[in-house]
Amino acid sequence: LSGSSFEFFAMAAPPAASKAALDKKIQKLLSLRPESQPVRESLSCMSGFFVENSLYTRRNLRSTVEAQNIELHNSFVSKFEQIENAVEDMCACVDELDHACEQATTELRRSRSRTSSILEQATRLRVTLASAREKQQILDRFLSKFQLSPQSVATLRSMDTPIDERFFALLGELQQVRANTRQMLTTCGQQTSGVDILHSTGEVLEVAYERLFVWVQQQCRGLEHAQLLQSLARGDAPGLRGLKRALCVMRERPVYFNHCARDIAKVRKQYLVQRFQAALSQGDEHSRPIEIHGYDPVRFVGDMLAWIHQTAASEKEVLATFFDTLSEGAADTASDAVAPLGAETVLEFVIEGLVEPLQVRLERVLQAGSPGIIPIFKVSQQLSYYSSTLLTVLAESSALVELCTNSAARYYQKFLDLWDAQAQRVRQNVPKTYSSDLTTPHFVTETVNILLEVLTIYETALVPDEQREHDFHPVLSAALDPLVGQCMQIAAAMDPGDAPVMLINAFSFMQAPLRKYVFTVRRVELYASLIEEQMKLLVDRQAEALLTRLGMSERIQAIRDRPPGTSLQSIPCLEPMALSQCLRSFYTALFTLGTLALPQIEKIAVRNLRSEARTGVAHKVDEAYAELYEQIQELGVATHTPEQVRALLEL
């Protein structure tokens, strides 16, 4: 407050009586805080009507505030009067509404007394309606489970409607109806209604089966033939899916199903024959025509068998996907008399179409000019291999497997016949003379080289180890037995000292390629015994010739033939001078090796056998000298002991 305000309060107050009250007011004013929120709001409100700060306005401040207050109350009263009038109008309306409700209540009581019978009847009708609706729901559910709509029956019966997804869906509903009926017959005992439903739906079902049967035949024999071939080849065409569904449904009727399966098999059979003919004569974008290699029977037959094996495997996958999945979700109602055909049976019928063209070409190769022993053997092994490999795809009784097995046997027999023919040529062309180097005869070398290639081929054959020896025995007999006979025939005309060398070379050459195979062990042992026999004969003859050349054989024989009690000096060849000269020649031969040289043994081709022959001859010489030394030791003409001679002979 300003100083003029304090002056005003000082002048207005009485000097003595109101001093205490004035002090109280002053203290109250001084205790006020102008910066507080209530004071600020009060001053702000006063600024609206307290526009002039003068002595007059300050003195009349209270009256001004009170006048302002009165004005506000008068404004409130005038505004509230309108509300009061509206409330009075609303009360009047409420009174009128209450009066109308009382009238309505009275009227309602009168109408209720008159319509109670109608309400009771309506209640009964509502109960009846609810019961009828419940029965209707039960009837609808029964009909949905045990009856098809007339439109659905017409769709299944009509020959004009297509075989599409809707047809199969309706057929599935019909089968479900029959399944529900059978369940009702077994659980509820509703014999009459169940039998009637089965009879009526059975007629519709048979008509549907006939339609499906005709449709499948049309797919196989009609205009859709080419499209069906492509669909089966791709395995995912819409037409194929419809055909699968049709066969899946007809599996419950094995007679229809088997007819359709045979029709499909005929289509696939014709398709594969066409593809095989095209592969033979035209080839495809990935390979050349197979018949372009007709000059090479191994390549020709191998390409045909490889194509057939690959096609059979692919066809098995197609038919397995096509037929094996049919049983999923299909009821097995076939009787024991008629069973649905499986994928294996259909596959055998389809692949049977390739038997005749393959057989014709195998016969053509077999009847053509002889391509040689090795190609014929390779073809027989190819046929044997594929006859075993095809068993993973086809049954053992299938025509294709039997053809491969029989053809393998025929080619194998042809192979043996060629060996026999070669043996005949060898017998007719036995050389009258033999080589001076005593090497293996040319016909033995040629035959063994062919046999070596045959062994290499046979090693990769799919033959169990326990059967290999028995299986390959005819080959060894046909190839090698004639060689042994021919070599023996040649040896009979040779010098006795040369024949064993030639036979050892020939037998060792025959034995060499057989050593690394388990299934030729017995043949190796046979040749080992023949070589041992000839080796013994060679050693005996060479040792005898050597001892005869050195003069020791005559003296040893004289000692053996000496009568008991006869002195050595009395025998002419055992007199000390002659015996001493013979022993000097023997010792000289031991040191110079000139007389002990064995030219026939040096012609043995195998080093081990050559060394064995030398050692055998040395042992014979050592034994002979030891026997002679023991008998003539008393004469004192022997200057070397048997141990020294054995050392010189490197024994």
C-alpha positions in Angstrom: 0.0 0.0 0.0 1.2 3.5 -0.7 1.7 6.3 1.8 -1.6 8.0 0.9 -3.4 4.8 2.0 -1.9 4.9 5.4 -2.9 8.6 5.7 -6.4 7.7 4.8 -6.7 5.1 7.5 -5.1 7.5 10.0 -7.5 10.3 9.3 -10.6 8.1 9.3 -9.9 6.4 12.5 -10.9 8.0 15.9 -8.0 9.2 17.9 -8.4 7.0 21.0 -11.3 4.6 20.8 -10.3 2.9 17.7 -6.5 2.9 18.1 -6.5 -0.8 19.1 -8.7 -1.7 16.2 -6.6 0.3 13.9 -3.5 -1.3 15.0 -5.1 -4.7 14.5 -6.0 -3.8 10.9 -2.6 -2.4 10.3 -1.0 -5.7 11.5 -3.4 -7.6 9.4 -2.5 -5.6 6.4 1.1 -5.9 7.1 0.8 -9.7 7.5 -0.7 -10.0 4.0 1.7 -11.3 1.3 1.1 -9.5 -2.0 3.0 -12.2 -3.9 0.7 -15.0 -2.7 -1.7 -16.6 -5.2 -5.0 -15.7 -3.4 -3.9 -12.0 -3.2 -3.0 -11.9 -6.8 -6.3 -13.4 -7.8 -8.2 -10.9 -5.7 -6.4 -8.0 -7.1 -6.8 -9.3 -10.6 -10.6 -9.6 -10.0 -10.8 -6.0 -8.6 -8.9 -4.7 -11.6 -12.0 -5.4 -13.6 -14.1 -2.7 -11.9 -11.6 -0.7 -9.8 -10.3 1.4 -12.5 -9.4 4.7 -10.6 -7.3 4.8 -7.5 -8.5 7.9 -5.7 -9.6 8.9 -2.2 -13.2 8.6 -3.2 -12.9 5.2 -4.8 -10.9 3.9 -1.8 -13.5 5.1 0.7 -16.3 3.6 -1.4 -14.4 0.3 -2.0 -16.5 -1.7 0.2 -19.8 -0.4 -1.2 -18.4 -1.0 -4.7 -17.5 -4.5 -3.9 -20.9 -5.2 -2.4 -22.6 -3.6 -5.4 -20.7 -5.8 -7.6 -21.7 -8.8 -5.5 -25.3 -7.8 -5.7 -25.1 -7.4 -9.4 -23.6 -10.9 -9.7 -26.4 -12.4 -7.6 -29.1 -10.6 -9.6 -27.6 -12.1 -12.8 -27.5 -15.5 -11.2 -31.2 -15.2 -10.2 -32.2 -14.1 -13.7 -30.4 -17.0 -15.3 -31.7 -19.6 -12.8 -35.3 -18.4 -13.5 -35.1 -19.9 -16.9 -33.9 -23.2 -15.5 -36.7 -23.1 -13.0 -39.3 -22.6 -15.7 -37.8 -25.6 -17.7 -37.9 -27.8 -14.6 -41.5 -26.9 -14.0 -42.3 -27.7 -17.6 -40.6 -31.1 -17.2 -42.5 -31.8 -14.0 -45.7 -31.2 -15.9 -44.6 -33.6 -18.6 -43.7 -36.2 -16.1 -47.1 -35.8 -14.5 -48.7 -36.3 -17.9 -46.5 -39.3 -18.6 -47.3 -40.9 -15.2 -51.0 -40.4 -15.9 -50.5 -42.1 -19.4 -48.6 -45.0 -17.8 -51.4 -45.5 -15.3 -53.8 -45.6 -18.1 -51.6 -48.1 -20.1 -51.2 -50.3 -17.0 -54.9 -50.4 -16.5 -55.5 -51.2 -20.2 -52.7 -53.8 -20.0 -54.4 -55.5 -17.1 -57.6 -55.6 -19.0 -55.9 -57.0 -22.2 -53.9 -59.6 -20.2 -57.1 -61.0 -18.7 -58.5 -61.3 -22.2 -55.3 -62.7 -24.0 -54.1 -65.2 -21.4 -55.5 -68.1 -23.4 -53.8 -66.8 -26.5 -50.5 -66.6 -24.7 -50.8 -70.1 -23.4 -51.5 -71.3 -27.0 -48.5 -69.4 -28.3 -46.3 -71.0 -25.6 -47.4 -74.4 -26.6 -46.7 -73.5 -30.3 -43.2 -72.3 -29.4 -42.5 -75.6 -27.7 -43.8 -77.5 -30.7 -41.8 -75.4 -33.0 -38.6 -76.0 -31.0 -39.2 -79.7 -31.1 -39.9 -79.6 -34.8 -36.7 -77.7 -35.4 -34.7 -80.2 -33.4 -36.3 -83.1 -35.3 -35.5 -81.3 -38.6 -31.9 -80.9 -37.6 -31.7 -84.6 -36.7 -33.3 -85.5 -40.0 -31.0 -83.2 -41.9 -28.0 -84.8 -40.2 -29.3 -88.3 -40.9 -29.9 -87.4 -44.6 -26.5 -85.8 -44.9 -24.8 -89.0 -43.6 -27.1 -91.6 -45.3 -28.4 -90.0 -48.5 -27.1 -88.0 -51.4 -29.0 -85.1 -52.9 -30.9 -85.8 -56.2 -28.6 -83.4 -58.0 -25.6 -85.4 -56.8 -27.2 -88.7 -57.8 -27.9 -87.2 -61.2 -24.3 -86.1 -61.6 -23.0 -89.6 -60.8 -25.5 -91.3 -63.2 -25.4 -88.9 -66.2 -23.1 -89.7 -69.0 -23.0 -86.1 -70.0 -21.3 -84.8 -66.9 -17.5 -84.8 -67.0 -15.2 -86.9 -64.8 -13.7 -84.1 -62.7 -13.0 -83.2 -59.1 -16.7 -82.8 -58.4 -17.4 -86.3 -59.6 -14.8 -87.8 -57.4 -15.9 -85.7 -54.5 -19.5 -87.0 -54.9 -18.3 -90.5 -55.3 -16.4 -90.2 -52.1 -19.5 -88.9 -50.4 -21.4 -91.9 -51.7 -18.8 -94.3 -50.4 -19.0 -92.6 -47.0 -22.8 -93.0 -47.0 -22.4 -96.7 -47.5 -19.7 -96.9 -44.8 -22.0 -95.0 -42.4 -24.9 -97.4 -43.3 -22.8 -100.5 -42.6 -21.8 -99.0 -39.2 -25.4 -98.3 -38.5 -26.3 -101.9 -39.3 -23.7 -103.3 -37.0 -24.3 -100.9 -34.1 -28.0 -99.7 -34.2 -29.7 -102.7 -35.7 -31.7 -100.6 -38.2 -32.0 -103.5 -40.7 -34.8 -102.2 -42.9 -33.6 -98.7 -43.5 -29.9 -99.8 -43.7 -30.6 -102.4 -46.3 -32.7 -100.0 -48.3 -30.0 -97.4 -48.3 -27.3 -99.9 -49.3 -29.5 -101.2 -52.2 -30.3 -97.7 -53.5 -26.7 -96.4 -53.2 -25.3 -99.7 -54.6 -27.1 -99.1 -57.9 -25.7 -95.6 -58.1 -22.2 -96.8 -57.2 -22.2 -99.5 -59.9 -23.2 -96.9 -62.5 -20.3 -94.7 -61.3 -17.9 -97.5 -61.5 -19.0 -98.3 -65.1 -18.6 -94.6 -66.0 -15.1 -94.6 -64.6 -14.2 -97.8 -66.4 -15.4 -96.4 -69.7 -13.6 -93.1 -69.1 -10.3 -94.8 -68.3 -10.6 -96.9 -71.5 -11.2 -93.8 -73.5 -8.2 -92.2 -71.9 -6.1 -95.2 -73.0 -7.6 -95.9 -76.4 -9.2 -92.7 -77.5 -8.0 -89.3 -78.6 -6.2 -88.8 -75.3 -3.7 -91.6 -76.1 -0.7 -89.3 -76.9 -1.6 -87.0 -74.0 -1.6 -90.0 -71.6 1.8 -91.1 -72.7 3.2 -87.6 -72.0 1.4 -87.4 -68.7 2.8 -90.8 -67.5 6.2 -89.7 -68.6 6.1 -86.5 -66.7 4.2 -88.0 -63.7 2.6 -84.7 -62.7 0.0 -83.8 -65.4 -3.6 -83.1 -64.4 -4.8 -86.0 -66.6 -2.6 -88.4 -64.7 -4.0 -87.2 -61.4 -7.5 -87.9 -62.6 -6.4 -91.3 -63.8 -4.8 -92.1 -60.5 -8.0 -91.2 -58.6 -10.1 -93.3 -61.0 -7.9 -96.3 -60.4 -7.8 -95.7 -56.7 -11.6 -95.8 -56.6 -11.8 -98.9 -58.9 -9.4 -100.8 -56.7 -12.5 -101.9 -54.8 -13.7 -103.6 -58.0 -10.6 -105.7 -59.0 -12.2 -106.8 -62.3 -12.6 -103.2 -63.5 -9.2 -102.3 -62.0 -7.3 -105.1 -63.7 -8.8 -104.3 -67.1 -7.8 -100.6 -66.7 -4.3 -101.6 -65.4 -3.8 -103.8 -68.5 -4.9 -101.0 -70.8 -2.5 -98.6 -69.2 0.2 -101.3 -69.4 -0.5 -101.7 -73.1 -0.1 -97.9 -73.6 3.2 -97.9 -71.7 4.4 -101.0 -73.6 3.7 -99.4 -76.9 5.3 -96.2 -75.8 8.5 -97.9 -74.6 8.8 -100.0 -77.8 8.5 -96.8 -79.8 11.2 -95.1 -77.7 13.5 -98.2 -78.0 13.1 -98.2 -81.8 13.8 -94.5 -81.9 16.9 -94.9 -79.6 18.2 -97.6 -82.0 17.7 -95.8 -85.2 17.5 -92.1 -84.4 19.0 -91.5 -80.9 18.1 -88.4 -79.0 19.6 -85.0 -78.2 22.0 -86.5 -75.7 23.2 -89.7 -77.6 23.7 -91.0 -81.0 21.7 -93.9 -82.5 22.6 -97.2 -80.9 22.7 -99.1 -84.2 25.5 -96.9 -85.4 27.8 -99.1 -83.3 26.4 -102.3 -84.8 29.8 -103.2 -86.1 31.1 -103.5 -82.5 29.0 -106.2 -80.8 30.3 -105.3 -77.3 29.4 -101.6 -77.7 26.1 -102.4 -79.5 24.8 -105.0 -76.9 26.1 -102.9 -74.0 24.3 -99.8 -75.2 21.1 -101.7 -75.7 21.2 -103.3 -72.2 22.2 -100.0 -70.5 19.2 -98.2 -72.2 16.8 -101.0 -71.2 18.1 -101.1 -67.6 17.8 -97.3 -67.2 14.4 -97.4 -68.8 13.2 -100.3 -66.6 14.3 -98.4 -63.5 12.6 -95.2 -64.6 9.5 -97.2 -65.5 9.5 -98.9 -62.1 9.5 -95.5 -60.4 6.7 -94.2 -62.6 4.5 -97.3 -62.1 5.4 -97.5 -58.4 4.3 -93.9 -57.9 1.3 -94.6 -60.0 0.1 -97.9 -58.6 1.5 -98.2 -55.1 -0.1 -95.0 -53.9 -3.5 -96.2 -55.1 -3.9 -98.4 -52.1 -3.7 -95.4 -49.7 -7.1 -94.6 -48.5 -8.8 -97.3 -50.6 -10.7 -100.1 -48.9 -9.5 -103.6 -49.7 -12.7 -105.4 -50.6 -11.2 -107.7 -53.2 -12.1 -111.3 -53.0 -9.5 -114.1 -52.9 -10.5 -115.1 -56.4 -9.6 -111.8 -58.0 -6.8 -109.7 -56.7 -5.8 -106.2 -58.0 -2.7 -106.2 -60.1 0.4 -104.7 -58.5 3.1 -102.4 -59.9 5.5 -105.4 -60.4 3.1 -107.3 -62.6 2.3 -104.2 -64.7 6.0 -103.4 -65.0 6.8 -107.0 -66.2 4.1 -106.7 -68.9 5.3 -103.3 -70.0 9.0 -104.3 -70.2 8.0 -107.5 -72.0 7.5 -105.3 -75.1 11.3 -104.8 -75.3 12.0 -108.5 -75.3 11.3 -109.2 -78.9 13.3 -106.4 -80.5 16.2 -107.1 -78.1 16.1 -110.8 -78.9 16.1 -110.2 -82.6 19.3 -108.1 -82.4 21.0 -110.5 -80.0 20.3 -113.3 -82.5 21.6 -111.1 -85.3 24.9 -110.5 -83.5 25.2 -114.2 -82.6 24.5 -115.4 -86.1 26.7 -112.8 -87.8 30.3 -113.5 -88.7 32.3 -114.5 -85.6 33.7 -111.4 -84.0 36.3 -113.3 -82.0 36.6 -115.0 -78.7 37.0 -111.9 -76.6 34.0 -109.9 -77.9 31.8 -113.0 -77.5 33.0 -113.5 -74.0 32.5 -109.8 -73.2 28.9 -109.9 -74.5 28.2 -113.0 -72.4 29.5 -111.2 -69.3 27.4 -108.2 -70.1 24.3 -110.3 -70.4 25.1 -112.1 -67.2 25.7 -108.8 -65.4 22.5 -107.3 -66.5 20.5 -110.5 -65.8 21.7 -110.0 -62.2 21.3 -106.2 -62.1 17.8 -106.4 -63.6 16.7 -108.5 -60.6 16.6 -105.3 -58.5 13.9 -104.0 -60.9 12.2 -107.1 -62.2 11.2 -110.5 -60.9 13.4 -113.5 -61.7 10.6 -115.0 -63.8 10.1 -111.9 -66.0 10.7 -112.4 -69.7 13.5 -109.9 -70.0 15.5 -111.4 -67.2 15.0 -114.9 -68.7 16.1 -113.6 -72.1 19.3 -112.1 -70.6 20.0 -115.3 -68.7 19.4 -117.6 -71.7 21.3 -115.3 -74.1 24.2 -115.2 -71.6 24.3 -119.0 -71.6 24.1 -119.1 -75.4 26.9 -116.5 -75.9 29.0 -118.4 -73.2 28.5 -121.6 -75.1 29.4 -119.8 -78.3 32.6 -118.7 -76.5 33.4 -122.2 -75.5 32.7 -123.4 -79.1 35.2 -120.8 -80.4 37.8 -122.2 -78.0 37.2 -125.7 -79.3 37.4 -124.4 -82.9 40.7 -122.8 -82.1 42.0 -126.0 -80.4 41.0 -127.9 -83.6 43.0 -125.4 -85.7 46.0 -125.9 -83.4 45.8 -129.7 -83.7 45.6 -129.4 -87.5 48.5 -126.9 -87.6 51.0 -128.5 -85.2 54.4 -127.5 -86.4 56.6 -130.3 -87.6 59.8 -128.6 -86.3 60.5 -126.6 -83.2 62.6 -123.6 -82.4 66.1 -124.3 -81.3 65.9 -121.8 -78.5 63.2 -124.0 -76.9 60.9 -121.1 -76.2 57.1 -121.3 -75.6 55.3 -122.3 -78.9 53.6 -119.5 -80.7 50.1 -121.0 -80.4 50.6 -121.3 -76.6 51.6 -117.6 -76.4 48.6 -116.5 -78.5 46.1 -118.6 -76.5 47.4 -117.5 -73.1 47.3 -113.9 -74.1 43.7 -114.3 -75.0 43.0 -116.1 -71.8 44.7 -113.3 -69.8 42.2 -110.8 -71.3 39.4 -113.2 -70.5 40.5 -113.5 -66.9 40.7 -109.7 -66.6 37.1 -109.4 -67.8 35.9 -112.3 -65.6 37.4 -110.7 -62.5 34.8 -107.9 -62.6 31.9 -110.3 -63.1 29.1 -110.4 -60.5 29.8 -114.0 -59.5 30.1 -115.1 -55.9 33.6 -116.1 -54.9 32.6 -119.6 -54.0 31.1 -120.2 -57.5 33.9 -118.7 -59.5 36.1 -121.8 -59.6 33.3 -124.0 -60.8 32.0 -121.4 -63.2 35.4 -120.7 -64.8 36.6 -124.3 -65.0 35.1 -124.9 -68.5 36.9 -121.9 -69.8 40.2 -123.1 -68.5 39.6 -126.6 -69.8 38.6 -125.4 -73.2 41.5 -123.0 -73.5 44.4 -124.8 -71.8 43.8 -128.6 -72.0 44.3 -128.7 -75.8 47.6 -126.7 -75.4 48.9 -129.3 -73.0 48.1 -132.1 -75.4 49.7 -130.3 -78.3 52.8 -129.4 -76.4 53.2 -133.1 -75.3 52.8 -134.1 -79.0 55.5 -131.7 -80.0 57.8 -132.8 -77.2 57.5 -136.4 -78.3 59.2 -135.5 -81.5 62.0 -133.6 -79.9 65.4 -134.5 -78.5 65.0 -136.0 -75.0 67.3 -133.3 -73.6 65.3 -130.5 -75.2 61.7 -131.6 -74.6 61.6 -131.0 -70.9 62.9 -127.4 -71.4 60.3 -126.6 -74.0 57.5 -128.1 -71.8 58.7 -126.3 -68.7 58.7 -123.0 -70.7 55.2 -123.8 -72.0 53.7 -124.9 -68.7 55.2 -121.9 -66.8 53.8 -119.5 -69.4 50.4 -121.1 -69.0 50.7 -120.9 -65.2 51.9 -117.3 -64.9 48.6 -115.5 -65.5 46.7 -117.8 -63.3 48.7 -117.1 -60.1 47.0 -113.9 -59.1 43.5 -115.3 -59.1 42.0 -117.3 -56.3 39.6 -119.3 -58.5 42.5 -120.8 -60.6 44.4 -122.2 -57.6 43.8 -125.8 -58.6 44.9 -125.2 -62.2 48.0 -123.5 -60.8 48.7 -126.6 -58.7 48.2 -128.8 -61.8 50.8 -126.9 -63.8 53.1 -126.9 -60.8 53.0 -130.7 -60.7 53.6 -130.9 -64.5 56.5 -128.5 -64.2 57.9 -130.5 -61.3 57.7 -133.7 -63.3 59.4 -132.2 -66.3 62.0 -130.5 -64.0 62.8 -133.9 -62.4 63.2 -135.4 -65.8 65.4 -132.6 -67.0 67.6 -132.7 -64.0 68.1 -136.4 -64.3 68.9 -136.3 -68.0 71.2 -133.3 -67.6 73.0 -134.8 -64.7 73.4 -138.1 -66.4 74.7 -136.5 -69.6 77.2 -134.4 -67.5 78.5 -137.3 -65.5 78.8 -139.4 -68.7 80.8 -136.6 -70.4 83.1 -136.5 -67.4 83.5 -140.3 -67.3 82.1 -140.6 -63.8 78.9 -142.3 -64.7 80.8 -145.3 -66.1 83.0 -145.7 -63.0 80.1 -145.3 -60.6 78.1 -147.9 -62.5 81.2 -150.2 -62.4 81.4 -149.8 -58.6 77.7 -150.6 -58.3 78.0 -153.7 -60.5 81.2 -155.0 -58.8 80.9 -158.5 -57.5 81.4 -158.8 -53.8 85.0 -159.5 -52.8 86.4 -158.0 -56.0 89.2 -155.4 -55.6 88.9 -152.0 -57.3 92.2 -152.4 -59.1 91.0 -155.4 -60.9 88.4 -153.4 -62.7 89.9 -151.7 -65.7 88.1 -148.3 -65.4 88.9 -148.1 -61.7 92.6 -148.6 -61.9 94.4 -145.8 -60.0 95.9 -144.2 -63.1 92.7 -144.0 -65.1 90.7 -143.0 -62.1 93.1 -140.3 -61.2 92.9 -138.8 -64.7 89.1 -138.9 -64.5 89.1 -137.0 -61.2 91.5 -134.4 -62.5 89.2 -133.7 -65.4 86.3 -133.4 -63.0 88.2 -131.0 -60.7 89.3 -129.0 -63.7 85.6 -128.8 -64.8 84.6 -127.6 -61.4 87.1 -124.7 -61.5 86.7 -123.7 -65.1 82.9 -124.4 -65.4 83.4 -125.2 -69.0 82.4 -128.8 -68.7 79.7 -128.0 -66.2 78.0 -125.5 -68.5 74.3 -126.6 -69.1 73.1 -124.9 -72.3 69.6 -126.6 -72.2 69.0 -125.3 -68.7 70.0 -121.8 -69.7 67.1 -121.8 -72.2 64.5 -122.0 -69.4 62.6 -118.7 -69.5 61.7 -118.4 -65.8 64.7 -117.5 -63.7 63.5 -119.3 -60.6 63.0 -122.5 -62.5 66.3 -122.1 -64.2 68.1 -121.7 -60.9 66.2 -124.7 -59.5 67.3 -126.8 -62.5 70.9 -125.8 -62.0 70.7 -126.6 -58.3 69.1 -130.0 -59.0 71.9 -130.9 -61.4 74.5 -129.8 -58.9 73.0 -132.0 -56.2 73.0 -135.0 -58.5 76.7 -134.4 -59.3 77.4 -133.9 -55.6 75.6 -137.2 -54.7 77.5 -139.0 -57.5 80.9 -137.7 -56.3 80.1 -138.5 -52.7 79.3 -142.1 -53.6 82.4 -142.4 -55.8 84.6 -140.8 -53.1 83.4 -143.2 -50.4 84.3 -146.2 -52.6 87.7 -145.1 -53.8 88.9 -143.4 -50.7 91.3 -146.4 -49.9 93.1 -145.8 -53.2 94.1 -142.2 -52.3 93.6 -140.8 -55.7 90.8 -138.3 -54.7 92.3 -134.9 -53.7 89.1 -133.1 -52.8 86.6 -134.2 -50.2 82.8 -134.1 -50.9 82.5 -131.0 -48.7 85.1 -129.2 -50.9 83.3 -130.3 -54.0 80.0 -129.1 -52.6 81.5 -125.7 -51.9 82.8 -125.5 -55.5 79.3 -126.4 -56.7 77.9 -123.6 -54.5 75.6 -125.9 -52.5 
